[in-house]
Amino acid sequence: MEVERVLLTGATGYVGGRLAPLLLDSGYRVRAAGRSVEKIRARPWGAHPRLEIVRADAQDPESLFRASMGCQAVYYLVHSMTSKGESYTELDRIAAGNMARAASRAGAQQIIYLGGLGCPRDALSPHLNSRAEVAGILSSGSVPATVLRSAMIMGSGSASFEILRYIVDRLPVILAPKWVHTRCQPIAIRNVLVYLLECLGKEQCRGRSFDIGGPDILTYAELCGIYAQEAGLKKRVILHTPWLSPSLSAYLVSLLTPVPASLVRALVEGLRNEVVAKENSIQEIIPQKLMRCRTAVRRALGKLSQGTTETCCHDAGPCAYPEAVVSGDPHYAGGAVLTCGYRIQLAAPQEEVWTRIRRIGGATGWYFGDGLWRLRGLLDKVVGGPGLRRGRRDPERLRIGDVLDFWRVIQVKEPSRLLLLAEFRVGGQALLEFHLWSPAPDRCELSMLAYFIPKGLGGLLYWYSVYPLHAPVFRGMLTRIARDCRADVLSGPEKFTLRRGAKISP
């Protein structure tokens, strides 16, 4: 089967973000589809001459059809486990049906899907059952589907690896339920990418499902031991605690790791199922050297220490402006935007001050009141939010779609603007904007502005309860940034207000 152009959904996710450059380097024309074209464009490969970026939503059938037109093959790397509100299993069911019909209407000749291992006859966890259901929906359509079924994927930044390393790094004694002795067959991300790339256009792969796994079959306890050895840690003690349910385990793990609680719950509950390859026929069609689990862990740790992780499980997530903030809806229309802003004028070049803004968060911290930020992160973790432990991808550079502690970057305009969207649990939608402008070569004004769209009475109570903290925190941050730049303060920090109905420009 000749393939010239492929549609890649989930292009900014953990797997999709690594597959895209491989496809481009292999000579394919890639149409990357997502809800935020800006987020795709900000990837390192976002300006490749063979890349086409289109806006599409898996819940919108027409957008998927338009994205599929002219593509001979479709990579379906979408899941909804981090979605809020509705059941992710229902969202995935609808999205898979939309994709199967869109690919058929557009005349595609192959759909490639990365699913999960697990015997349907077993009592599968909701996550694994949903993956199996999506595979069934895609395979039942008129377009031949290639389904690759894997267990946990081992690589720097993968959700499975992040959970493993935070558990073992932080706990010398691990309390675990009986699933810690369930067998699994991890596979290195490098091997997964080879299978995804090489099955494209192969007649032997169309309309078939394959189990993919690495050469090692291990229990989770053995995996913890391998990680501890490779990380140079003392041997971890694992105590079997039969009273610890998968749900309680997931909650405790989510407190220890930066992985979203919804994703932790899905993955931890899936550990009760044995996930071992039942057949290995793909090794004859796509032969490759499979990486041992120990080697995969060692490589992942190396990339983390060098800061060269290409993608991370945190990359997935919406990156859109709240509509009320963009449109400036009047307060009586239900789009009330509450704001609080402070600014300071400094005797310093704008680029010098911008350097401090782009380093904010992560290991650098927030320049002032880090104890308050950590407390807010801890409270967020307790209620199931991301907390501060996600840090940031790169200590020096930010791009649209990056996570920054419990924020997500939705706009970066160097050297003048950084806009962050809150992902912590809050009664509404919150944004934080840093803005710089220079009235003269050696002078600049730095402003910080918080936007909040309350949801119900709870949102209003939240805003007015934290409002008194804005003054000391914002003033302190602006003053410390000035001190870090060794810049004289010309005026401020002082409070300023926006006119009612003001809006953010995207």
C-alpha positions in Angstrom: 0.0 0.0 0.0 1.5 3.3 -1.1 1.3 6.0 1.6 2.2 9.6 0.9 0.3 11.6 3.5 -0.8 10.4 7.0 -3.1 11.9 9.6 -1.6 12.0 13.1 -4.0 12.6 15.9 -2.6 13.0 19.4 0.4 14.7 17.9 1.4 16.6 21.1 0.9 13.6 23.4 3.7 11.4 24.7 3.8 8.9 21.9 2.5 11.2 19.1 5.1 13.9 19.9 7.9 11.4 19.3 6.3 9.7 16.3 5.8 12.9 14.3 9.5 13.7 13.7 10.2 10.0 12.8 7.4 10.1 10.1 8.7 13.4 8.8 12.3 12.1 8.7 11.1 9.0 6.8 9.8 11.2 4.0 6.0 11.1 4.8 3.8 14.2 4.6 2.2 14.5 8.0 -1.0 16.2 8.8 -1.0 16.8 12.6 -4.5 17.4 14.0 -5.3 18.8 17.4 -7.5 21.2 19.3 -4.7 23.8 19.5 -2.7 24.5 16.3 -0.5 26.8 18.3 0.5 24.0 20.6 1.5 21.8 17.6 3.3 24.7 16.0 5.4 25.2 19.1 6.9 21.6 18.9 10.5 21.4 17.7 9.3 19.9 14.5 6.4 22.3 14.1 7.9 24.2 11.2 8.9 21.2 9.1 8.2 21.7 5.4 6.3 18.4 5.1 4.1 19.1 8.1 0.5 20.4 7.8 -1.3 21.5 10.9 -5.1 21.4 11.2 -7.5 22.0 14.0 -9.7 19.0 14.9 -11.5 17.6 17.9 -12.2 13.9 18.3 -15.6 14.7 19.6 -16.4 16.7 16.4 -17.1 14.3 13.5 -16.9 16.9 10.7 -13.5 18.2 11.9 -12.1 14.7 11.8 -13.5 14.2 8.3 -11.9 17.4 7.1 -8.6 16.4 8.7 -8.7 12.9 7.1 -9.3 14.1 3.5 -6.4 13.1 1.3 -4.7 10.9 3.9 -4.0 7.3 3.0 -3.5 6.3 6.7 -4.5 7.5 10.1 -2.7 7.2 13.4 -5.2 7.3 16.2 -3.3 8.1 19.4 -6.1 9.8 21.3 -7.5 9.0 24.8 -9.6 11.0 27.3 -8.3 9.7 30.6 -7.3 13.2 31.8 -10.7 14.7 30.8 -12.8 16.3 33.5 -16.5 15.9 34.0 -17.8 13.2 31.7 -16.7 9.6 31.9 -13.6 9.1 29.8 -14.8 5.7 28.7 -17.9 7.3 27.1 -15.8 10.0 25.5 -13.4 7.5 24.1 -16.2 5.4 22.7 -17.7 8.4 20.9 -14.4 9.6 19.6 -13.4 6.1 18.2 -16.7 5.9 16.4 -16.2 9.4 14.9 -12.7 8.5 13.7 -13.8 5.2 12.1 -16.6 6.9 10.2 -14.4 9.9 9.2 -11.6 7.7 7.9 -14.1 5.7 5.8 -15.8 8.8 4.3 -12.4 10.3 3.5 -11.2 7.1 1.7 -8.3 6.2 4.1 -6.8 2.7 3.7 -5.4 2.1 7.2 -6.0 3.1 10.8 -3.2 2.4 13.2 -4.1 2.4 16.9 -1.9 1.8 20.0 -4.1 0.0 22.6 -3.5 -2.0 25.7 -2.8 -5.6 26.6 -5.2 -7.7 28.6 -7.4 -10.7 28.0 -11.1 -9.7 27.4 -12.2 -12.8 29.3 -10.6 -11.4 32.4 -12.3 -8.7 34.6 -10.4 -5.9 33.0 -9.9 -2.5 34.7 -12.0 0.3 33.2 -8.9 1.7 31.5 -7.9 -1.6 29.8 -11.5 -2.4 29.0 -11.9 1.0 27.3 -8.8 0.4 25.3 -10.1 -2.9 24.1 -13.5 -1.3 23.3 -11.8 1.4 21.2 -9.8 -1.2 19.3 -13.0 -3.1 18.6 -14.8 0.0 17.3 -11.9 0.9 15.0 -11.6 -2.6 13.7 -15.3 -3.0 13.0 -15.3 -0.1 10.5 -14.7 -0.4 6.8 -11.1 0.9 7.0 -8.7 -2.0 7.9 -7.2 -1.2 11.4 -3.9 -2.2 12.7 -4.0 -2.5 16.5 -0.8 -2.7 18.5 -1.5 -3.8 22.1 1.1 -3.0 24.7 1.6 -3.1 28.4 3.4 -0.3 30.2 5.6 1.8 28.0 9.1 2.5 29.6 10.8 5.7 28.6 11.6 9.1 30.1 8.4 11.1 30.6 6.0 8.2 30.2 3.2 8.0 32.8 4.2 4.5 33.8 7.8 5.5 34.2 7.0 8.7 36.1 4.8 6.7 38.6 7.5 4.1 39.0 10.3 6.5 39.7 8.4 8.7 42.1 7.3 5.7 44.1 10.7 4.2 44.4 12.6 7.5 44.8 10.4 8.6 47.7 9.5 5.4 49.6 12.2 3.3 51.2 9.3 1.1 52.4 6.5 0.5 49.8 3.1 -0.6 51.1 1.4 -2.3 48.2 -1.7 -4.5 47.5 -1.4 -7.9 46.0 -1.2 -6.5 42.4 2.4 -5.8 43.1 3.0 -9.5 42.2 1.0 -9.4 39.0 3.1 -10.1 35.9 3.5 -7.5 33.2 5.6 -7.2 30.0 7.0 -3.6 29.7 8.2 -2.3 26.3 10.6 0.5 25.6 9.3 3.5 23.9 11.9 3.1 21.2 10.5 -0.3 20.3 7.0 1.0 20.3 7.9 3.8 17.8 9.6 1.3 15.5 6.4 -0.9 15.4 4.2 2.2 14.8 6.4 3.5 12.0 7.1 0.2 10.2 3.5 -1.1 10.2 2.5 1.9 8.1 1.4 0.7 4.6 2.3 -3.0 5.3 -0.3 -5.3 3.8 0.6 -8.0 6.4 -0.5 -5.5 9.2 -3.8 -4.2 7.8 -6.8 -5.6 9.6 -4.8 -7.3 12.3 -4.1 -7.0 16.0 -0.7 -7.6 17.5 0.6 -8.0 21.0 3.8 -6.0 21.5 6.1 -6.4 24.5 9.7 -6.3 25.5 11.9 -9.4 26.3 11.3 -9.3 30.1 8.2 -10.5 31.9 8.3 -9.1 35.5 6.2 -8.3 38.5 5.8 -4.7 39.6 7.9 -5.6 42.7 10.7 -6.8 40.4 10.4 -3.6 38.4 10.8 -1.5 41.5 14.0 -3.4 42.3 15.5 -2.8 38.9 14.7 0.9 39.1 16.3 1.2 42.6 19.5 -0.5 41.4 19.8 1.6 38.2 19.0 4.8 40.2 21.7 3.9 42.8 19.2 3.6 45.6 19.1 1.2 48.5 17.0 -1.9 48.1 13.3 -1.0 48.7 11.3 -3.0 51.1 7.9 -4.0 49.7 5.2 -5.0 52.2 2.1 -6.8 50.9 -1.0 -5.1 52.5 -4.2 -7.0 51.5 -6.4 -4.2 53.0 -5.0 -1.7 50.5 -7.6 -1.4 47.6 -6.6 -0.3 44.1 -8.6 2.9 44.6 -6.8 3.8 47.8 -3.5 2.8 46.2 -4.2 5.1 43.3 -5.0 8.0 45.7 -1.8 7.5 47.7 0.3 7.2 44.5 -1.3 10.4 43.1 -0.1 12.2 46.3 3.5 11.1 45.6 3.7 11.7 41.9 3.1 14.6 39.5 1.0 12.5 37.2 -2.6 13.6 37.1 -4.8 11.7 39.6 -7.2 10.5 36.9 -4.4 9.0 34.9 -2.8 7.5 38.0 -6.1 5.9 39.0 -6.6 4.4 35.5 -3.1 3.0 35.4 -2.9 1.7 39.0 -6.2 -0.1 38.7 -4.9 -1.7 35.5 -2.0 -3.3 37.4 -4.3 -5.9 38.8 -4.6 -7.4 35.4 -1.8 -9.6 34.0 -0.6 -7.9 30.8 1.6 -10.4 28.9 1.8 -10.9 25.1 0.0 -14.0 24.0 1.4 -14.0 20.5 4.6 -12.6 18.9 3.8 -12.7 15.2 4.7 -9.0 14.7 8.4 -9.9 15.4 8.4 -11.8 12.1 6.8 -8.9 10.1 8.8 -6.2 11.8 12.0 -7.7 13.3 13.9 -5.4 15.7 16.1 -5.8 18.7 13.9 -5.5 21.8 15.4 -3.5 24.6 15.7 -5.1 28.0 13.7 -3.4 30.8 16.9 -2.6 32.8 18.4 -0.9 29.7 15.2 1.1 29.1 15.2 2.3 32.8 18.9 3.3 32.5 18.3 5.2 29.3 15.3 7.0 30.8 17.3 8.1 33.8 20.1 9.3 31.6 17.7 11.5 29.6 16.2 12.9 32.7 19.6 13.8 34.2 20.7 15.4 30.9 17.4 17.3 30.4 16.8 15.7 27.0 13.4 14.2 27.4 11.6 14.8 24.1 8.0 14.4 25.3 6.3 13.8 28.6 2.9 12.5 29.7 2.2 16.0 31.0 2.2 17.3 27.4 -1.3 16.1 26.8 -4.0 18.5 27.8 -6.1 21.4 26.5 -4.4 24.6 25.7 -7.2 27.0 25.0 -8.2 30.5 26.3 -11.4 30.6 28.5 -14.0 32.1 26.2 -15.2 34.7 28.7 -11.7 36.1 29.0 -11.1 36.3 25.3 -14.5 37.8 24.4 -14.8 40.2 27.3 -18.4 39.2 27.9 -20.3 41.7 30.0 -20.7 40.7 33.7 -24.5 40.3 33.3 -24.0 37.6 30.6 -22.4 35.2 33.0 -18.9 35.9 31.8 -17.7 38.1 34.7 -13.9 38.3 34.8 -12.3 39.2 38.2 -8.9 40.7 38.0 -6.0 41.8 40.2 -2.9 43.4 38.9 0.4 45.0 40.1 3.2 46.6 38.1 6.7 47.9 38.7 9.0 50.1 36.6 12.7 49.2 36.5 15.9 50.7 35.3 16.9 47.6 33.3 16.7 46.4 29.7 13.5 44.5 28.9 15.5 41.4 27.7 17.3 41.2 31.1 14.0 41.1 33.0 12.4 38.7 30.6 15.2 36.2 31.4 13.9 36.0 34.9 10.3 35.6 33.8 11.0 32.7 31.4 12.8 30.8 34.2 9.9 31.1 36.7 8.6 27.9 38.4 10.3 24.5 38.6 13.7 24.6 40.3 13.8 28.4 40.2 10.6 28.8 42.1 8.4 31.9 42.2 10.9 34.4 43.6 8.8 35.1 46.7 6.4 33.2 49.0 7.6 29.8 47.8 6.2 28.3 51.1 2.8 29.6 50.2 3.1 28.2 46.6 4.1 24.8 48.1 1.2 24.9 50.5 -1.2 25.6 47.6 0.4 22.8 45.7 0.0 20.4 48.6 -3.7 21.3 49.1 -4.2 20.8 45.4 -2.6 17.4 45.5 -4.8 16.3 48.4 -8.0 17.1 46.4 -6.7 15.3 43.3 -5.0 18.2 41.4 -1.5 18.2 39.8 0.2 20.1 42.6 3.7 21.6 42.0 5.7 18.5 41.4 5.3 18.5 37.6 7.9 21.3 37.5 8.8 22.3 34.0 10.2 20.7 30.8 13.2 22.9 30.4 14.8 25.3 33.0 15.4 28.0 30.4 12.9 27.7 27.6 9.1 27.7 27.5 6.8 26.8 24.7 3.0 26.8 24.2 1.5 23.7 25.8 4.3 23.2 28.4 3.3 22.5 32.0 4.8 24.8 34.5 4.1 23.4 38.0 0.3 23.6 38.3 -0.1 25.9 35.3 -0.1 25.4 31.6 1.6 27.8 29.2 -0.9 29.1 26.6 1.0 32.0 25.2 4.7 33.0 25.0 5.8 36.1 23.2 9.5 36.8 23.8 10.5 39.1 25.3 7.2 40.6 26.3 4.5 38.2 27.4 3.9 34.9 29.3 0.3 33.7 29.9 -0.5 30.8 32.1 -3.7 28.8 32.6 -4.3 27.2 36.0 -4.8 23.5 36.1 -5.0 23.3 39.9 -8.4 22.7 41.5 -10.2 26.0 41.8 -13.8 27.1 41.7 -13.6 28.5 38.2 -10.9 29.3 35.6 -7.8 31.2 36.5 -5.0 32.8 34.4 -1.8 34.6 35.3 -0.2 37.0 32.9 3.3 38.5 33.0 3.7 41.5 30.6 6.8 43.5 29.8 7.1 46.7 27.7 10.0 49.2 27.3 9.4 52.9 27.1 13.1 53.5 26.7 16.2 51.3 26.0 17.3 50.9 29.6 13.8 51.0 31.2 10.9 48.6 31.3 7.6 48.0 33.0 6.7 44.6 34.4 3.1 43.8 35.2 1.5 40.8 36.8 -2.2 40.3 36.3 -4.5 37.5 37.6 -7.7 36.8 35.8 -10.4 34.6 37.4 -13.8 33.5 36.1 -15.7 32.2 39.1 -18.1 29.2 38.8 -21.0 29.6 41.2 -20.8 30.7 44.9 -17.8 28.4 45.5 -15.8 30.2 42.9 -16.6 33.6 44.4 -15.8 32.5 47.9 -12.4 31.1 46.6 -11.5 34.4 44.9 -12.3 36.6 47.8 -10.6 34.3 50.3 -7.3 34.4 48.4 -7.6 38.0 47.2 -5.8 39.5 50.3 -2.8 37.4 49.5 -2.4 38.9 46.1 -0.9 42.2 47.4 2.0 40.7 49.4 2.7 37.9 47.0 2.6 40.0 43.8 4.5 42.9 45.4 7.1 40.5 46.8 7.6 38.7 43.4 8.0 42.0 41.5 10.5 43.3 44.1 12.5 40.1 44.2 12.7 39.9 40.4 14.0 43.5 40.4 16.6 42.5 43.0 17.6 39.4 41.0 18.2 41.7 38.0 20.1 44.2 40.2 17.8 46.8 38.8 16.9 50.1 40.4 13.1 50.5 41.1 11.8 53.6 39.4 8.3 53.2 40.7 6.0 50.7 42.3 5.1 48.0 42.9 1.7 49.5 42.6 -1.8 48.2 42.0 -3.6 48.8 38.8 -7.1 47.9 37.5 -8.6 47.0 34.2 -11.8 48.5 32.9 -14.9 46.3 33.2 -15.3 44.0 30.3 -11.6 44.1 29.3 -10.4 41.1 27.4 -7.2 39.2 26.7 -6.0 39.2 23.2 -4.9 35.6 22.1 
